[in-house]
Amino acid sequence: MKNFISILVLMLLLSCNNDLIEPKNTPTAVFEEASKYIKENYAYLTLKQLNWTTIHNKHKAKIQDNMSEESLFAVCADLMLELKDGHCYLSSKQNSSYYDITQGYYAQPDVSSVLSFITDTKDLSTSNSEIVSGLISTNTSIGYVYFGGFGSIALDGPAWQSIMDNFKSKNVKKIILDIRNNGGGNPQLAQWLCGFFVKTPTVIGSMFQKSGKGQNDFIGPLTLTTQPRQPYLGDVPVILLTNRRSFSAASYLSGMMQALPNVTQMGQITGGGGGGVRPFELPNGWVLGVTANYFLDVQGNHIEEGVSPDVKIENTPQDFAAKKDRMLEAAIAF
Amino acid sequence: MAPPHYPIAGRPTLVALSLSFFLPFLSPAQSADNAPKKGHYIEFGIGYQFQRFKDVRHSSIYRNAGGVSYRLAYRAMNEKRQHVIGINFASTNSNQEFASLISNILGGLYYEHLRKINNHIWLGGYYDLGAFYGNRGGEWANPEDNPTWGAWSSIGVSASLRKNFGNGWSIDPSIRLPLLAYTVRPAYGFPYPESFLQEGRFSFIEEGMTKEVIKSGKFQTLNNFMNLQLSCGLHKGFGNRRHQIGIQYQTGYLFFNGEKPFADWQNQISIISKFNLKK
């Protein structure tokens, strides 16, 4: 019995880890945890040439342990906003802070005006995403799809399958994929969609995944390949219509489609968002999310700061007020 | 800089609590007959579980959660041996204090074999399969990196003691301690296991990833995996003392070591009933 208890005590002493020690809930501790988490997990410190020690020290100088919660939130938010990354965020129960990717751009608040351009309209929206498809009413040989997000393949895939089957059966001569104001979602769907436009497995980009705490600890490049699927529509010209609010998985689709021969991107530069977010809870219960991996297109270009269009055209606030859509008109005429 | 704060599940507390489970056996025996009645028992328990846990992957702090626990077991015993097959399950929710809200489930099934050493003590071993899963909501905007989870399959030693106090009252502390386990936890590159993050394997579509996640597990010993379970029940026999009903307190410490460790301290109080099916 004595030996057993000795072993038990020894074992209990072994099964611990210093990471399990809980930091105090003070402004200094909250700030330090936030900064440490960004330093160890953010994927773009090197790309964006961010000297994190300098940035840390600059904001650390504003921390006082008797500061209010609002002031602390402002300082931590400013720290996070140094990343200039639309995926990163800081949230408390009362407040949240995100980087505004549309700064310096005009991107219309909605694209509902497209409904006046299409006929044979099918609303295939799922619980995941808004998906509207049809034919351009002034030229019914052009197929059109607007989708507001990237849901799961399981939920959105059947809708997409029926859209592509419909385009094939109608023998469309051009397809417009409208991803303006598409805030992103599941990049799996983007990879899956590219399969309708290839005949053989095709590399559409690569990923780098953070694998450790060091600034350059990554696994990669990991090539991303799309598998062909039916119906094949790769011989039909595709116009990918984007604006600055085409973010995250929408930017992934833009980047992936750079690998496909018959695709032209028109509109505005996308909003970027080239990686996946990893959230973390700070000592006071706030949540900090940072990007922990990144995507490169087939040319090895980052998409984090946006994918530039092949043909640049933008709607103005006056166009939006007049319910005019010069971007879509240009895509139809192209 | 403020000193670090040790959680309630600190090492000194854990050691003291483990040793205290043996205290009843320092008192004089109240009854010469400490042998439980042989038979086939169905045991059922329902109670409340309080958890305090931290997943370093997701949080710098310990979170509390409380909820309902269930236990169902079949025990076959004679004068010399016991065989037990059981399942336990708990579902808990965090408080609303912080920006992220957590719902957990923790459960497992086990087989235990005990041999009688003397009138008080039964010793043996067990095999179990278990898992926990924590889902975060609230201000936790990423469904991909949402869950806290881990799974294990372990073998270990177990011991059970029993003392009768007369008039059908008895007390039965027990302990289970894993010695070797196969554990599965998210890799640094979550949601992808290392084997998935290879050239030619990686895909956003994650086909075949479930199999790779299961294969990504590691064999661990005591310093890297812990699932210590201590319990003590106070029971009263009825029905000519063939059956028992009572209250049981159980505490457990679940720990996964690694680059992003996880620790979970469970405290549970249950009403337990044991029905002897043998006439």
Interface residues (C-beta under 8 A of the other chain):
Chain A: F4 I5 L8 V9 M11 L12 L13 L14 S15 C16 N17 D19 L20 I21 E22 P23 K24 N25 T26 T28 A29 E33 Y89 S91 S92 K93 S96 I153 P187 Q188 A190 Q191 W192 M207 Q209 K210 S211 G212 I219 G220 P221 L222 T223 L224 T225 G276 V277 R278 P279 F280 E281 L282 P283 N284 G285 W286 V287 G289 N293
Chain B: M1 A2 P3 P4 H5 Y6 P7 R11 L14 V15 S18 L19 F22 K54 V56 H58 S59 S60 I61 Y62 R63 E97 F98 A99 S100 R136 G138 E139 W140 A141 N142 E144 D145 A159 L177 Y188 G189 F190 Y192 E194 L197 Q198 E199 G200 R201 F202 S203 F204 I205 E206 L222 N223 N224 F225 M226 L228 Y253 F255 N257 E259 K260 P261 A263
